[in-house]
């Protein structure tokens, strides 16, 4: 029998794999990169092409939004709200996000974005219902196309992607806009949402309000990226960097991102560089981690002042116009104050309603414990503890000692705080 032989080198060549083709990136990263510096519109040639009606609407909503913030903060000090995360200083982002959407689109706010819901048309009292300590959002999310406020960081982002992707599969002309803070970008939900959105090409826009701090943690301790907008490139979507105190610039950038999503271009990540002028919430002392000169510098870049200056220089706003806008904002604040003062005290036992169809043994034990604590509390405040510490609201119109703020949201000098 003849033996078949093959040279050793020929055997090796037969099993040698074919060299792979030259590696190529799946996506050209250059068009995805954000601007080197935040985009601005006010004070530039870009503002000349803007619709005067849009500029006036942005201004009116900014003034109304600031008054909403001061009134909500006052209601917190009065005990009418359990907590309020103010968006003072960030109104341009809140207003632009609301005005850029069509009625059929969805807004996914974070816990600080009640102003965006109000600017979208939600009644201010409804927007604050959850912050009173109620167990529900205070509004019908389907009717208003506003998702419930999300207190856990970034959990609303995957929800937005899911709604947007479902709408795309059904052929519905719907875009979702999800709002999150810089602290939320450190959460896994942020990255998962961006990855799914890019892979599925979901019609969703992510708006990151970078106010510099995740409560007290500065951005430099959260990420080493050149900007948060640069994170978009790694997921294969465009990143945009915008001045978050320039309401027109934010509106223009978001409008382009929404248009792109609606036309099938996929998601966009927008980073709006802004600043939270107030504390994280009424339970926070921002002076412990922020320098006074930093706050002063940002107050000089106030979104309302920027817009007011632009409108005045263009002859689109006079003193009578300013007064009319302020009067409308005061009327809104008065209506909100009156409504909240008439709201009954919430029953804490409602915490246990609608949790399960049949209450579990553990919940029954917890309910009994809370009921006993409430009964003991009702007998009178503990020695040395003021009645206000129990959570009962102050009498309508009363001033809390030491706050310098009355129920109207104005200080003793008549100036807004």
C-alpha positions as CSV (number, residue, x, y, z in Angstrom):
1,X,0.0,0.0,0.0
2,X,1.4,3.3,-1.1
3,X,1.7,5.9,1.7
4,X,0.7,9.4,0.9
5,X,3.1,12.0,2.3
6,X,2.9,15.8,2.5
7,X,5.8,18.0,3.4
8,X,5.5,19.4,6.9
9,X,5.5,23.1,5.7
10,X,2.6,22.3,3.3
11,X,0.6,20.8,6.1
12,X,1.1,24.0,8.2
13,X,0.1,26.2,5.2
14,X,-3.1,24.2,4.8
15,X,-4.2,25.1,8.4
16,X,-3.0,28.6,8.4
17,X,-6.0,31.0,8.7
18,X,-6.6,33.6,6.1
19,X,-5.4,37.0,7.2
20,X,-8.4,39.2,8.3
21,X,-9.2,42.3,6.2
22,X,-7.9,45.6,7.4
23,X,-10.0,46.8,10.4
24,X,-12.4,49.6,9.7
25,X,-14.5,51.5,12.2
26,X,-18.2,50.7,12.0
27,X,-19.0,54.4,12.2
28,X,-17.0,57.4,11.3
29,X,-16.5,59.1,14.7
30,X,-15.8,62.6,13.3
31,X,-19.4,63.6,12.6
32,X,-20.5,62.4,16.1
33,X,-18.1,64.6,18.0
34,X,-19.6,67.5,19.9
35,X,-18.6,71.2,19.6
36,X,-15.2,72.1,21.3
37,X,-17.1,74.7,23.4
38,X,-20.8,75.1,24.3
39,X,-22.9,76.4,21.4
40,X,-24.4,79.8,22.0
41,X,-27.1,81.7,20.1
42,X,-28.0,84.8,22.1
43,X,-25.7,87.7,21.3
44,X,-24.6,86.1,17.9
45,X,-25.8,86.3,14.3
46,X,-27.9,83.1,14.9
47,X,-30.4,85.1,17.0
48,X,-31.3,87.3,14.0
49,X,-32.9,84.4,12.2
50,X,-35.0,83.4,15.3
51,X,-38.7,83.9,15.3
52,X,-39.6,86.8,17.5
53,X,-42.7,84.9,18.7
54,X,-40.4,82.1,19.9
55,X,-38.1,84.5,21.7
56,X,-41.1,86.1,23.5
57,X,-42.5,82.7,24.4
58,X,-39.2,81.5,25.8
59,X,-38.9,84.7,27.9
60,X,-42.4,84.4,29.3
61,X,-41.8,80.8,30.3
62,X,-38.5,81.6,31.9
63,X,-40.0,84.3,34.1
64,X,-43.0,82.1,34.9
65,X,-40.6,79.2,35.7
66,X,-38.5,81.3,38.1
67,X,-41.6,82.4,39.9
68,X,-42.8,78.8,40.0
69,X,-39.5,77.8,41.6
70,X,-39.6,80.5,44.3
71,X,-43.2,79.7,45.1
72,X,-42.5,76.0,45.4
73,X,-39.5,76.6,47.6
74,X,-41.7,78.8,49.9
75,X,-44.4,76.1,50.0
76,X,-41.7,73.7,51.2
77,X,-40.7,76.0,54.0
78,X,-44.4,76.3,55.0
79,X,-44.7,72.5,55.2
80,X,-47.0,72.3,52.2
81,X,-44.4,70.3,50.3
82,X,-42.3,67.5,51.7
83,X,-39.3,68.4,49.6
84,X,-38.6,70.5,46.5
85,X,-35.5,70.1,44.2
86,X,-35.4,73.6,42.7
87,X,-34.4,74.2,39.1
88,X,-33.6,77.8,39.6
89,X,-30.8,78.7,37.2
90,X,-31.7,75.8,34.9
91,X,-34.9,77.2,33.6
92,X,-33.6,77.5,30.0
93,X,-33.2,73.8,29.8
94,X,-36.6,73.0,31.3
95,X,-38.4,75.5,29.1
96,X,-36.7,74.6,25.9
97,X,-37.2,70.9,26.4
98,X,-40.9,71.4,26.8
99,X,-41.5,73.8,23.9
100,X,-39.5,71.8,21.4
101,X,-41.9,68.8,21.6
102,X,-45.1,68.1,19.6
103,X,-48.2,67.2,21.5
104,X,-47.9,63.6,20.5
105,X,-44.3,63.3,21.8
106,X,-43.3,62.0,25.2
107,X,-41.4,63.8,28.0
108,X,-39.5,61.7,30.6
109,X,-38.5,64.0,33.4
110,X,-36.2,63.5,36.4
111,X,-37.2,64.6,40.0
112,X,-35.8,68.1,39.3
113,X,-37.8,68.6,36.1
114,X,-41.3,69.6,37.3
115,X,-40.9,72.9,35.6
116,X,-40.5,71.2,32.2
117,X,-43.9,69.5,32.9
118,X,-45.4,72.8,33.8
119,X,-44.0,74.5,30.7
120,X,-45.5,71.6,28.7
121,X,-48.9,72.5,30.0
122,X,-49.3,70.6,33.2
123,X,-51.1,72.4,36.1
124,X,-48.4,73.5,38.7
125,X,-50.4,71.9,41.5
126,X,-50.5,68.6,39.7
127,X,-46.8,68.8,39.0
128,X,-46.1,69.1,42.7
129,X,-48.5,66.5,43.9
130,X,-45.8,63.8,44.3
131,X,-43.6,66.2,46.2
132,X,-46.4,66.7,48.8
133,X,-45.8,63.1,49.7
134,X,-48.7,61.7,47.8
135,X,-48.5,58.1,46.5
136,X,-49.4,59.1,42.9
137,X,-48.0,61.5,40.4
138,X,-51.0,63.8,40.4
139,X,-51.7,63.6,36.7
140,X,-52.5,61.0,34.0
141,X,-49.2,60.3,32.2
142,X,-50.9,59.0,29.1
143,X,-53.1,62.1,28.8
144,X,-50.3,64.6,29.1
145,X,-47.6,62.4,27.5
146,X,-45.4,63.1,30.5
147,X,-43.9,60.1,32.3
148,X,-44.1,60.0,36.2
149,X,-41.2,61.8,37.9
150,X,-38.3,59.5,38.6
151,X,-36.5,60.0,41.8
152,X,-34.0,57.1,41.3
153,X,-31.2,58.4,39.1
154,X,-31.5,57.7,35.4
155,X,-34.2,55.0,35.6
156,X,-36.4,57.0,33.3
157,X,-33.9,56.7,30.4
158,X,-34.5,53.1,29.5
159,X,-38.2,53.8,29.8
160,X,-37.9,56.6,27.2
161,X,-36.0,54.3,24.9
162,X,-38.6,51.6,25.2
163,X,-41.5,54.0,24.4
164,X,-39.6,55.5,21.5
165,X,-38.7,52.0,20.1
166,X,-42.2,50.7,20.5
167,X,-43.6,53.8,18.7
168,X,-41.1,53.2,15.8
169,X,-42.1,49.6,15.5
170,X,-45.8,50.6,15.4
171,X,-45.2,53.3,12.8
172,X,-46.2,56.1,15.2
173,X,-44.7,59.5,14.6
174,X,-43.5,59.9,18.2
175,X,-40.2,61.2,19.7
176,X,-39.2,60.7,23.4
177,X,-37.1,63.3,25.2
178,X,-35.5,62.1,28.4
179,X,-34.0,64.5,30.9
180,X,-31.2,63.6,33.4
181,X,-28.6,65.4,35.4
182,X,-24.8,64.9,35.3
183,X,-25.0,62.6,38.3
184,X,-27.3,60.3,36.4
185,X,-24.6,59.7,33.8
186,X,-22.7,57.8,36.5
187,X,-25.5,55.2,36.7
188,X,-25.7,52.0,34.7
189,X,-29.2,52.9,33.4
190,X,-27.6,55.8,31.5
191,X,-25.2,53.6,29.6
192,X,-27.7,50.9,28.9
193,X,-30.2,53.3,27.6
194,X,-27.7,54.9,25.2
195,X,-26.5,51.6,23.9
196,X,-30.0,50.2,23.2
197,X,-31.1,53.5,21.7
198,X,-28.2,53.6,19.3
199,X,-28.4,49.9,18.3
200,X,-32.2,50.1,17.7
201,X,-31.9,53.7,16.2
202,X,-34.8,54.7,18.5
203,X,-36.3,58.2,18.1
204,X,-35.1,59.5,21.4
205,X,-33.2,62.5,22.6
206,X,-31.2,62.5,25.8
207,X,-30.8,65.9,27.5
208,X,-28.1,66.0,30.2
209,X,-28.3,69.0,32.4
210,X,-24.8,69.4,33.6
211,X,-25.1,71.7,36.6
212,X,-21.6,70.7,37.9
213,X,-22.6,68.7,40.9
214,X,-24.2,65.4,41.7
215,X,-25.6,66.7,45.0
216,X,-22.1,67.6,46.4
217,X,-19.9,65.5,44.1
218,X,-18.2,67.7,41.4
219,X,-18.2,66.5,37.8
220,X,-14.4,66.0,37.9
221,X,-14.9,63.2,40.4
222,X,-17.5,61.5,38.2
223,X,-15.8,61.3,34.8
224,X,-12.5,61.9,33.1
225,X,-14.2,62.4,29.7
226,X,-13.6,65.8,27.9
227,X,-17.3,66.4,28.2
228,X,-20.4,64.4,28.9
229,X,-21.4,64.9,25.2
230,X,-18.3,62.9,24.2
231,X,-19.8,59.8,25.7
232,X,-22.2,59.7,22.8
233,X,-19.4,58.8,20.4
234,X,-18.7,55.5,22.1
235,X,-22.3,54.4,21.5
236,X,-22.5,55.6,17.9
237,X,-24.7,58.6,18.2
238,X,-24.0,62.4,17.8
239,X,-23.1,64.4,20.9
240,X,-24.0,68.1,21.2
241,X,-22.6,70.6,23.6
242,X,-24.7,73.7,24.4
243,X,-24.8,76.6,26.8
244,X,-27.6,75.5,29.1
245,X,-28.4,79.1,30.2
246,X,-29.0,80.2,26.6
247,X,-32.7,79.3,26.1
248,X,-32.6,79.9,22.3
249,X,-29.4,77.8,21.9
250,X,-30.9,74.9,23.8
251,X,-34.1,75.1,21.8
252,X,-32.2,75.1,18.5
253,X,-30.0,72.2,19.4
254,X,-32.9,70.1,20.8
255,X,-35.1,71.0,17.8
256,X,-32.5,69.7,15.4
257,X,-32.1,66.5,17.5
258,X,-35.9,66.0,17.6
259,X,-36.1,66.5,13.9
260,X,-33.3,64.0,13.3
261,X,-35.0,61.4,15.5
262,X,-38.4,62.0,13.8
263,X,-36.9,61.5,10.4
264,X,-35.3,58.1,11.3
265,X,-31.8,59.4,12.1
266,X,-31.7,57.8,15.6
267,X,-30.8,59.2,19.0
268,X,-28.8,62.2,20.0
269,X,-27.1,63.1,23.3
270,X,-27.2,66.8,24.2
271,X,-25.2,68.1,27.1
272,X,-26.4,71.5,28.4
273,X,-23.9,73.2,30.6
274,X,-25.8,75.1,33.3
275,X,-25.7,75.7,37.1
276,X,-28.0,75.0,40.0
277,X,-28.2,78.3,41.8
278,X,-30.1,76.9,44.8
279,X,-29.2,73.9,47.0
280,X,-29.8,70.4,45.9
281,X,-33.1,70.4,47.9
282,X,-34.4,72.2,50.9
283,X,-32.5,69.6,53.0
284,X,-29.1,70.5,51.5
285,X,-26.5,73.1,52.5
286,X,-24.7,73.9,49.3
287,X,-22.4,76.4,51.0
288,X,-20.5,73.3,52.3
289,X,-19.2,72.3,48.9
290,X,-19.6,75.4,46.6
291,X,-17.5,78.6,46.6
292,X,-19.4,81.9,46.8
293,X,-17.5,83.4,43.9
294,X,-18.6,80.5,41.7
295,X,-22.2,81.0,42.5
296,X,-21.8,84.8,41.9
297,X,-20.3,84.2,38.5
298,X,-23.1,82.0,37.4
299,X,-25.7,84.4,38.7
300,X,-24.2,86.9,36.2
301,X,-25.0,84.4,33.5
302,X,-28.7,84.1,34.5
303,X,-30.9,82.7,31.7
304,X,-33.7,85.2,32.3
305,X,-31.3,88.2,32.2
306,X,-29.6,86.9,29.0
307,X,-33.0,86.6,27.2
308,X,-34.3,89.9,28.5
309,X,-31.2,91.7,27.3
310,X,-31.5,90.2,23.9
311,X,-35.2,91.1,23.5
312,X,-34.7,94.6,24.8
313,X,-31.8,95.3,22.4
314,X,-33.9,94.1,19.5
315,X,-36.9,96.2,20.5
316,X,-39.0,93.2,21.2
317,X,-39.6,93.9,24.9
318,X,-40.3,97.1,26.8
319,X,-41.2,97.9,30.4
320,X,-44.9,97.3,29.8
321,X,-44.1,93.9,28.3
322,X,-41.9,93.0,31.3
323,X,-44.6,94.0,33.7
324,X,-47.3,92.0,31.9
325,X,-45.1,88.9,32.0
326,X,-44.4,89.4,35.7
327,X,-48.1,89.9,36.5
328,X,-49.0,86.7,34.7
329,X,-46.3,84.8,36.7
330,X,-47.6,86.3,40.0
331,X,-51.1,85.2,39.1
332,X,-49.9,81.7,38.5
333,X,-48.0,81.7,41.9
334,X,-51.1,83.0,43.7
335,X,-53.3,80.3,42.2
336,X,-50.7,77.6,43.2
337,X,-50.4,79.0,46.7
338,X,-54.2,79.1,47.2
339,X,-54.6,75.5,45.9
340,X,-51.9,74.1,48.1
341,X,-53.2,75.9,51.2
342,X,-56.6,74.2,50.6
343,X,-55.2,70.7,50.2
344,X,-56.0,68.4,53.0
345,X,-53.2,66.8,55.1
346,X,-52.3,63.5,53.5
347,X,-53.0,60.3,55.4
348,X,-49.7,58.5,55.7
349,X,-51.6,55.1,55.9
350,X,-52.2,55.5,52.2
351,X,-48.6,54.3,51.7
352,X,-49.9,50.8,52.1
353,X,-52.7,51.1,49.5
354,X,-52.3,49.6,46.0
355,X,-49.0,47.9,46.9
356,X,-50.4,44.4,46.5
357,X,-53.8,43.1,45.7
358,X,-53.8,41.3,49.0
359,X,-51.7,42.9,51.8
360,X,-48.8,40.7,52.9
361,X,-48.1,39.9,56.5
362,X,-45.0,42.1,56.5
363,X,-46.9,45.0,55.2
364,X,-49.6,44.5,57.9
365,X,-46.9,44.6,60.6
366,X,-45.4,47.8,59.1
367,X,-48.8,49.4,58.9
368,X,-49.5,48.6,62.5
369,X,-46.2,50.0,63.6
370,X,-46.8,53.2,61.7
371,X,-50.3,53.5,63.0
372,X,-49.0,53.2,66.6
373,X,-46.3,55.9,65.9
374,X,-48.9,58.3,64.4
375,X,-51.2,57.8,67.4
376,X,-48.4,58.5,69.8
377,X,-47.4,61.6,67.8
378,X,-51.0,62.8,67.8
379,X,-50.9,63.0,71.6
380,X,-48.5,66.0,71.3
381,X,-45.0,66.8,70.2
382,X,-42.1,65.4,72.1
383,X,-40.5,67.7,74.6
384,X,-38.4,70.3,72.9
385,X,-39.6,69.3,69.4
386,X,-41.7,72.0,67.6
387,X,-45.0,70.8,66.1
388,X,-43.7,71.7,62.7
389,X,-41.1,68.9,62.9
390,X,-43.9,66.4,62.8
391,X,-44.7,67.3,59.2
392,X,-48.0,69.1,59.8
393,X,-48.2,72.1,57.5
394,X,-48.1,75.6,59.0
395,X,-51.2,77.7,59.0
396,X,-51.9,79.3,55.7
397,X,-50.1,82.6,55.4
398,X,-47.9,82.1,58.4
399,X,-44.1,82.7,58.2
400,X,-41.7,80.1,59.4
401,X,-39.3,81.5,62.0
402,X,-35.8,81.9,60.7
403,X,-36.7,81.5,57.0
404,X,-37.5,85.1,56.2
405,X,-40.0,83.8,53.6
406,X,-43.8,84.0,53.8
407,X,-46.3,81.9,52.0
408,X,-46.2,84.0,48.9
409,X,-42.6,83.1,48.3
410,X,-41.3,86.6,48.9
411,X,-39.1,87.8,51.7
412,X,-39.9,90.4,54.3
413,X,-38.4,93.0,52.0
414,X,-40.8,92.0,49.2
415,X,-38.1,90.5,47.1
416,X,-38.1,86.9,45.8
417,X,-35.8,84.5,47.4
